[in-house]
Amino acid sequence: GVLTFVECGITFECDPIRGQKTGFFLDQRENRMRVEKISKGMSVLNVFSYTGGFSLYAARGGASQVTSVDISTPATEAAMRNFGLNQDLPAAGGRTVGQCR
C-alpha cells in the first residue's frame, strides 16, 4: 500500500510494493538538498522525475517554474499528488507534470 512520510520537511507518498525499488530513492536526499540550494529564481526541468522528489525541493528552494517529466503514468500521477501534499511550497503553483513517449 501507499505510505506517506516527511523528508526534511517535505511530505511525500510512496508505494514500496508497486513503486520502483523502495518506492522512493532515499539515497538521493543529499542531492535533492543541493538542488534546493541552487534553484532560487530558476526555471527547473526535472527529466525522469519519477514522483517529483527533486521537483519539490526545487520548488521549496524558490524556483520560478518547475517542470517534471516521466514516461510512467503512475509516477507522474504520484508527482502531482506529492505537489498536492505540499501546496505551501513557493513554486508549487508554478509547476507542470507531464509524460514523454
C-alpha positions as CSV (number, residue, x, y, z in Angstrom):
1,G,0.0,0.0,0.0
2,V,0.8,3.6,-0.3
3,L,2.8,5.3,2.6
4,T,3.1,8.9,3.5
5,F,6.3,10.3,5.0
6,V,8.2,13.5,5.6
7,E,11.8,14.1,4.4
8,C,13.4,17.3,5.5
9,G,10.0,19.0,6.0
10,I,8.5,17.9,2.6
11,T,5.7,15.4,2.6
12,F,5.8,12.5,0.1
13,E,3.8,9.4,-0.7
14,C,5.5,6.2,-1.9
15,D,4.4,2.7,-2.8
16,P,7.1,0.3,-1.6
17,I,5.2,-2.6,-3.2
18,R,4.4,-1.3,-6.7
19,G,7.0,1.6,-6.9
20,Q,10.5,1.4,-8.3
21,K,12.9,-0.1,-5.9
22,T,11.7,1.1,-2.4
23,G,9.1,3.4,-4.0
24,F,11.3,6.4,-3.3
25,F,15.0,7.0,-3.9
26,L,16.2,7.6,-0.3
27,D,19.8,7.7,-1.3
28,Q,19.2,10.9,-3.3
29,R,18.3,13.0,-0.2
30,E,21.6,15.0,-0.2
31,N,21.3,15.6,-4.0
32,R,17.8,16.9,-3.6
33,M,19.0,19.3,-0.9
34,R,21.7,20.5,-3.3
35,V,19.1,21.2,-6.0
36,E,17.1,23.2,-3.4
37,K,20.1,25.4,-2.7
38,I,20.7,26.4,-6.3
39,S,17.0,26.7,-7.5
40,K,16.1,30.2,-6.4
41,G,14.7,32.2,-9.4
42,M,15.5,29.3,-11.8
43,S,13.3,27.5,-14.3
44,V,13.8,23.9,-13.4
45,L,13.3,20.9,-15.8
46,N,13.3,17.5,-14.0
47,V,13.5,14.8,-16.6
48,F,13.0,11.2,-15.4
49,S,11.2,12.9,-12.5
50,Y,9.6,9.7,-11.1
51,T,7.5,11.0,-8.2
52,G,8.9,14.5,-8.2
53,G,11.3,14.5,-5.3
54,F,13.8,16.8,-7.0
55,S,11.0,19.0,-8.3
56,L,9.6,19.5,-4.8
57,Y,13.0,20.5,-3.4
58,A,13.4,22.9,-6.3
59,A,10.0,24.4,-5.6
60,R,10.9,24.9,-1.9
61,G,14.2,26.4,-3.0
62,G,12.4,29.2,-4.8
63,A,12.4,28.0,-8.4
64,S,10.2,30.3,-10.5
65,Q,8.9,27.3,-12.5
66,V,9.3,23.6,-12.1
67,T,8.6,21.1,-15.0
68,S,8.6,17.4,-14.2
69,V,8.6,14.8,-17.0
70,D,8.5,11.0,-16.8
71,I,7.3,8.2,-19.1
72,S,5.4,6.4,-16.3
73,T,1.8,7.3,-15.8
74,P,1.7,6.1,-12.1
75,A,4.9,8.1,-11.4
76,T,3.5,11.4,-12.9
77,E,0.3,10.9,-11.0
78,A,2.2,10.4,-7.8
79,A,4.3,13.6,-8.5
80,M,1.0,15.5,-8.9
81,R,-0.2,14.1,-5.6
82,N,3.1,15.0,-3.9
83,F,2.8,18.6,-5.1
84,G,-0.8,18.5,-3.7
85,L,0.6,17.4,-0.3
86,N,3.0,20.4,-0.4
87,Q,0.9,23.3,-1.7
88,D,2.6,25.7,0.7
89,L,5.9,25.5,-1.3
90,P,6.7,28.7,-3.3
91,A,6.6,27.2,-6.8
92,A,4.0,24.5,-6.1
93,G,1.5,26.5,-8.2
94,G,4.0,27.2,-11.0
95,R,4.7,23.6,-11.8
96,T,3.9,21.3,-14.7
97,V,3.9,17.5,-14.6
98,G,3.7,15.5,-17.9
99,Q,4.6,12.4,-19.7
100,C,7.0,11.7,-22.6
101,R,6.7,8.9,-25.1
